[in-house]
Amino acid sequence: MAATDNSESGRKFFKFTTNYDFTSERGKKAAEKNAYSLLRKRKYLAAATFFLLPEPPMLNTALDVIVTKMKDLSLAFFVARLINNPICASSGNGLGGNTLTIGGNFSLGSIGGGAGFAGSAMMSGSTFHSGSETVDEVKYENWNPVISDDARKLLNGHGAKIAKDDTCLETLRLIWLGRCDDASLCLSGCSVNEEDGKVVTDDLAVPPSFGTHDPSSQQRSSAMNRMSELKQSSSEKSANLRVLTKAN
């Protein structure tokens, strides 16, 4: 991709990536140095990219930049899943030669939908066809989300803070963590708090039973009675005034 960019920055980046071996200590230091330089210049996306160049990548630092500086949890989660993708083009996974890959032989074939058959795979009916391999579709009730430790850490850390006031995002976060019951509670309007590793739901507001003393209800009833008395008194005064007017 860098080779197709004819801009000055594109040519510099292509030269940089071809001049260094990012598995070596020299290449790692060069990538890290450039990443922090871009971070100081507030070029956050480029900085995150350079943090991902070394092998192994500086994933946690890159994710922290994407979430805290770019405010993009979805992109961070995508990157976490992509970098820790167990399916590579060279692993003989049977996905065929048309599977889309990026640098480091990372395959994009296991990103979409959580089921892991995006990319060149095509869905027909209830079965996924990908190259020479046919894989049955997994129903949601049987689907078990598999995410890496880094992705799980991201959802439990930054993700929990960001999704705190967003019901839909919080529900999705809980689903990816395999906490479907908690996700259902969240989607139904119940807040789910974690204390000492245990899930605690807030008390629900239940209407009082018939015949139970309710001070607030009694106050509302008294106020309504008072308003009714005032209206009646006002009507009586108006009637008396009309009588006096006719008499005069």
C-alpha positions as CSV (number, residue, x, y, z in Angstrom):
1,M,0.0,0.0,0.0
2,A,2.8,2.4,0.8
3,A,4.3,1.7,-2.7
4,T,1.2,3.0,-4.3
5,D,1.3,6.3,-2.5
6,N,3.1,8.8,-4.7
7,S,3.0,11.7,-2.2
8,E,6.2,12.8,-0.5
9,S,5.0,11.3,2.8
10,G,4.1,8.1,1.1
11,R,7.5,7.8,-0.5
12,K,9.2,8.4,2.8
13,F,7.1,5.8,4.6
14,F,7.8,3.3,1.8
15,K,11.5,3.9,2.1
16,F,11.3,3.6,5.9
17,T,9.5,0.3,5.8
18,T,11.9,-1.2,3.2
19,N,15.1,0.0,4.9
20,Y,14.4,-1.7,8.3
21,D,13.8,-5.2,9.5
22,F,11.2,-4.7,12.2
23,T,12.0,-8.0,13.8
24,S,15.5,-6.7,14.7
25,E,16.3,-4.5,17.7
26,R,17.3,-1.7,15.3
27,G,14.0,-1.8,13.4
28,K,12.0,-1.8,16.7
29,K,13.8,1.2,18.0
30,A,13.4,3.1,14.8
31,A,9.6,2.4,14.7
32,E,9.2,3.4,18.3
33,K,11.2,6.6,17.9
34,N,9.1,7.7,14.9
35,A,5.9,6.7,16.7
36,Y,6.6,9.0,19.7
37,S,7.7,11.8,17.3
38,L,4.3,11.5,15.5
39,L,2.5,11.4,18.8
40,R,4.1,14.7,19.9
41,K,3.0,16.2,16.5
42,R,-0.6,15.0,17.3
43,K,-0.6,12.7,14.3
44,Y,-2.3,10.0,16.3
45,L,-3.3,7.6,13.6
46,A,0.2,7.5,12.1
47,A,1.7,7.1,15.5
48,A,-0.6,4.1,16.3
49,T,0.5,2.6,12.9
50,F,4.2,2.9,13.8
51,F,3.6,1.3,17.2
52,L,2.2,-1.7,15.3
53,L,5.2,-2.0,12.9
54,P,7.6,-3.9,15.2
55,E,7.4,-7.7,15.6
56,P,5.9,-8.3,18.1
57,P,3.9,-5.0,17.9
58,M,3.5,-2.5,20.7
59,L,-0.2,-3.3,20.8
60,N,-1.2,-1.9,24.2
61,T,0.5,1.4,23.4
62,A,-1.2,1.6,20.0
63,L,-4.6,0.8,21.5
64,D,-4.1,3.4,24.2
65,V,-3.4,6.0,21.5
66,I,-6.5,5.0,19.5
67,V,-8.8,5.1,22.4
68,T,-7.6,8.0,24.5
69,K,-6.4,10.3,21.7
70,M,-8.6,9.4,18.7
71,K,-11.6,8.4,20.9
72,D,-12.3,5.4,18.6
73,L,-13.1,2.3,20.6
74,S,-14.4,0.4,17.6
75,L,-11.1,0.9,15.7
76,A,-9.2,-0.1,18.8
77,F,-11.2,-3.3,19.1
78,F,-10.8,-4.1,15.4
79,V,-7.0,-3.6,15.7
80,A,-6.9,-5.8,18.8
81,R,-8.7,-8.6,17.0
82,L,-6.7,-8.2,13.8
83,I,-3.3,-8.3,15.4
84,N,-4.1,-11.3,17.5
85,N,-5.8,-13.1,14.6
86,P,-4.8,-16.8,14.7
87,I,-5.5,-17.3,11.0
88,C,-2.6,-16.4,8.7
89,A,-2.2,-16.9,5.0
90,S,0.8,-19.2,5.6
91,S,-0.9,-21.4,8.2
92,G,-2.6,-23.7,5.7
93,N,-6.1,-22.9,7.0
94,G,-7.9,-23.9,3.8
95,L,-9.4,-20.6,3.2
96,G,-8.0,-20.5,-0.3
97,G,-5.5,-18.2,-2.0
98,N,-7.9,-15.3,-2.4
99,T,-8.1,-14.4,1.3
100,L,-7.2,-10.8,1.8
101,T,-4.1,-10.3,3.9
102,I,-2.0,-7.4,5.1
103,G,1.6,-7.0,6.3
104,G,2.9,-9.8,8.4
105,N,0.6,-12.3,6.7
106,F,-2.3,-11.2,8.9
107,S,-5.6,-12.4,7.3
108,L,-8.7,-10.3,7.2
109,G,-10.7,-13.4,6.8
110,S,-11.6,-13.9,10.5
111,I,-12.7,-10.4,11.3
112,G,-16.3,-10.0,10.0
113,G,-19.4,-10.9,12.0
114,G,-17.6,-12.6,14.8
115,A,-18.1,-16.0,13.0
116,G,-14.7,-15.6,11.3
117,F,-15.5,-16.0,7.6
118,A,-15.4,-12.6,6.1
119,G,-12.9,-11.6,3.4
120,S,-13.3,-13.8,0.3
121,A,-15.9,-16.1,1.9
122,M,-19.4,-16.0,0.5
123,M,-22.5,-16.8,2.4
124,S,-25.2,-18.9,0.8
125,G,-28.3,-19.8,2.8
126,S,-27.2,-21.2,6.2
127,T,-23.7,-22.3,5.0
128,F,-20.5,-20.4,4.4
129,H,-18.5,-21.3,1.3
130,S,-14.9,-20.3,1.4
131,G,-12.5,-21.7,-1.2
132,S,-12.5,-25.5,-1.0
133,E,-13.8,-25.5,2.6
134,T,-17.5,-25.4,3.6
135,V,-18.3,-24.3,7.1
136,D,-21.8,-24.5,8.7
137,E,-23.2,-21.2,10.0
138,V,-23.3,-21.0,13.8
139,K,-26.6,-19.8,15.3
140,Y,-26.4,-16.9,17.7
141,E,-27.7,-19.1,20.6
142,N,-24.7,-21.4,20.1
143,W,-22.2,-18.7,19.2
144,N,-19.3,-18.3,21.7
145,P,-17.3,-15.1,21.0
146,V,-13.6,-15.8,21.0
147,I,-11.4,-12.8,21.6
148,S,-7.8,-12.4,22.6
149,D,-6.6,-11.3,26.1
150,D,-5.7,-7.9,24.7
151,A,-9.1,-7.4,23.2
152,R,-10.7,-8.5,26.5
153,K,-8.5,-6.2,28.5
154,L,-9.6,-3.3,26.2
155,L,-13.3,-4.0,26.7
156,N,-12.9,-4.4,30.5
157,G,-10.8,-1.2,30.8
158,H,-11.4,1.7,28.4
159,G,-14.5,0.0,27.0
160,A,-16.3,-0.1,30.3
161,K,-15.7,3.6,30.9
162,I,-16.7,4.7,27.4
163,A,-19.8,2.5,27.2
164,K,-21.0,3.5,30.7
165,D,-23.7,5.8,29.5
166,D,-24.4,4.2,26.2
167,T,-26.9,1.3,26.6
168,C,-26.3,-0.1,23.1
169,L,-22.5,0.0,23.2
170,E,-22.5,-1.5,26.7
171,T,-24.8,-4.3,25.6
172,L,-22.5,-5.1,22.7
173,R,-19.5,-5.0,25.0
174,L,-21.1,-7.5,27.3
175,I,-22.0,-9.8,24.4
176,W,-18.4,-9.8,23.2
177,L,-17.3,-10.7,26.7
178,G,-19.6,-13.7,26.7
179,R,-21.9,-12.2,29.3
180,C,-25.2,-12.5,27.4
181,D,-27.4,-12.6,30.5
182,D,-25.9,-9.3,31.6
183,A,-26.3,-7.9,28.1
184,S,-30.0,-8.7,28.2
185,L,-30.4,-7.0,31.6
186,C,-28.6,-3.9,30.2
187,L,-30.7,-3.8,27.1
188,S,-33.9,-4.0,29.2
189,G,-32.9,-0.8,31.1
190,C,-31.3,-2.3,34.2
191,S,-27.8,-1.0,35.0
192,V,-25.2,-3.7,35.7
193,N,-22.4,-2.9,38.1
194,E,-19.4,-5.0,38.9
195,E,-18.2,-5.2,42.5
196,D,-15.4,-7.5,43.5
197,G,-15.8,-9.5,40.3
198,K,-19.5,-10.1,41.0
199,V,-22.4,-8.7,38.9
200,V,-24.8,-6.6,40.9
201,T,-28.1,-5.3,39.5
202,D,-29.7,-2.2,40.9
203,D,-33.0,-2.5,42.7
204,L,-36.0,-2.1,40.4
205,A,-38.7,0.3,41.3
206,V,-41.8,-1.8,42.1
207,P,-45.2,-0.1,42.5
208,P,-46.7,-0.5,46.0
209,S,-49.3,-3.1,46.7
210,F,-53.0,-2.1,46.9
211,G,-53.9,-0.9,50.4
212,T,-50.2,-0.1,51.3
213,H,-49.7,3.3,52.8
214,D,-47.9,5.5,50.3
215,P,-47.0,9.0,51.6
216,S,-46.3,10.5,48.2
217,S,-49.6,9.2,46.9
218,Q,-51.4,10.7,49.8
219,Q,-49.7,14.0,49.3
220,R,-50.8,14.0,45.6
221,S,-54.4,13.1,46.6
222,S,-54.5,16.0,49.1
223,A,-53.2,18.4,46.6
224,M,-55.8,17.4,44.0
225,N,-58.6,17.7,46.7
226,R,-57.3,21.2,47.5
227,M,-57.4,22.2,43.9
228,S,-60.9,20.9,43.5
229,E,-62.0,22.9,46.6
230,L,-60.5,26.1,45.2
231,K,-62.2,25.6,41.8
232,Q,-65.6,25.0,43.6
233,S,-65.1,28.1,45.8
234,S,-64.2,30.2,42.7
235,S,-67.4,29.0,40.9
236,E,-69.5,29.9,43.9
237,K,-68.1,33.4,44.1
238,S,-68.7,33.9,40.4
239,A,-72.4,32.8,40.8
240,N,-72.9,35.1,43.7
241,L,-71.4,38.0,41.7
242,R,-73.8,37.4,38.8
243,V,-76.8,37.4,41.2
244,L,-75.7,40.7,42.8
245,T,-75.3,42.2,39.3
246,K,-78.8,41.3,38.2
247,A,-80.2,42.6,41.5
248,N,-78.6,46.0,40.9
